Amino acid sequence: MIEHNGIKAYEEAPYKLDCSKFQLTQEQVRQFLRKARQTDPQAADATLNRSPCRASGRVLFVDGRVGTWEIEQLRVGTLSLPDGSEMMLFCRHCRGPFID
């Protein structure tokens, strides 16, 4: 379920930013969560660009547990699991409203 779509990821950005065009659909979120691969957070901070626009929401797992997700426009995301752990994700093959 998408709870927030097309929002600024970093409010402190010094420039005027319009994230309204970054609008994920439910299917794009499902594809991201299926195709994305876990990445090391420290390596990601050094090698992956972070996006100023993001979407977030909740995911229902097949066993009934609920987690949360956040996906940025540059195909980086996080998945917070019900046990409190968090995974950083990157989806090299995701397309649509994502930017390469």
C-alpha positions in Angstrom: 0.0 0.0 0.0 1.3 3.4 -1.0 1.0 5.9 1.8 3.1 8.8 0.5 4.0 9.4 -3.2 6.0 12.1 -4.9 7.5 13.7 -1.7 10.8 15.4 -1.1 13.2 13.0 0.6 15.4 15.8 2.0 13.5 18.8 3.3 16.7 20.7 3.8 17.5 20.8 0.0 18.5 24.4 -0.7 16.7 24.5 -4.1 13.0 24.5 -5.1 12.2 20.9 -6.0 9.0 19.5 -7.6 8.6 15.8 -6.9 5.0 15.6 -8.0 5.9 13.7 -11.2 7.4 10.8 -9.2 4.2 8.9 -8.7 4.6 5.1 -8.2 1.8 2.7 -8.9 1.1 -0.4 -6.8 2.5 -2.5 -9.6 5.7 -0.5 -9.8 6.2 -0.9 -6.0 5.6 -4.7 -6.4 8.1 -4.9 -9.2 10.7 -2.9 -7.3 10.4 -5.2 -4.2 10.6 -8.3 -6.4 13.5 -7.1 -8.6 15.6 -5.1 -6.2 18.6 -6.7 -4.6 20.0 -6.1 -1.1 23.1 -3.8 -1.0 25.5 -2.9 1.7 24.4 0.5 3.2 28.0 1.8 3.6 28.9 0.8 0.0 25.7 2.3 -1.3 26.4 5.6 0.4 29.7 5.7 -1.4 28.6 4.5 -4.8 24.9 5.1 -5.4 23.3 8.5 -5.9 20.5 9.3 -3.5 17.3 10.9 -4.9 15.6 14.0 -3.6 12.2 12.4 -4.4 10.6 9.4 -2.8 7.5 7.3 -2.1 6.8 5.2 1.0 4.2 2.7 2.3 3.5 -0.6 3.9 3.9 -4.2 2.6 1.9 -7.2 3.7 4.0 -10.4 3.7 2.4 -13.8 2.9 2.6 -14.8 6.5 0.5 -11.8 7.5 3.2 -9.7 9.0 3.6 -6.0 7.9 6.7 -4.1 7.0 7.4 -0.7 5.6 9.2 0.4 2.4 10.7 3.6 1.0 11.7 3.9 -2.6 13.7 6.8 -4.1 13.5 8.0 -7.7 17.1 6.9 -8.4 16.1 3.2 -7.7 17.4 3.0 -4.1 15.1 1.9 -1.4 14.7 0.4 2.1 12.6 -2.3 3.4 11.9 -2.4 7.1 11.0 -5.9 8.3 8.6 -6.7 11.1 11.4 -7.8 13.4 12.9 -4.3 13.2 15.7 -5.1 10.8 16.2 -3.0 7.7 17.5 -3.8 4.3 18.9 -1.3 1.8 17.8 -2.2 -1.8 18.9 -1.2 -5.3 17.0 -2.1 -8.4 19.2 -1.9 -11.5 16.4 -3.2 -13.8 13.5 -1.0 -12.6 12.1 1.4 -15.1 9.1 3.7 -15.3 9.2 6.9 -13.2 12.7 5.9 -12.1 15.8 7.8 -13.3 18.9 6.0 -14.4 
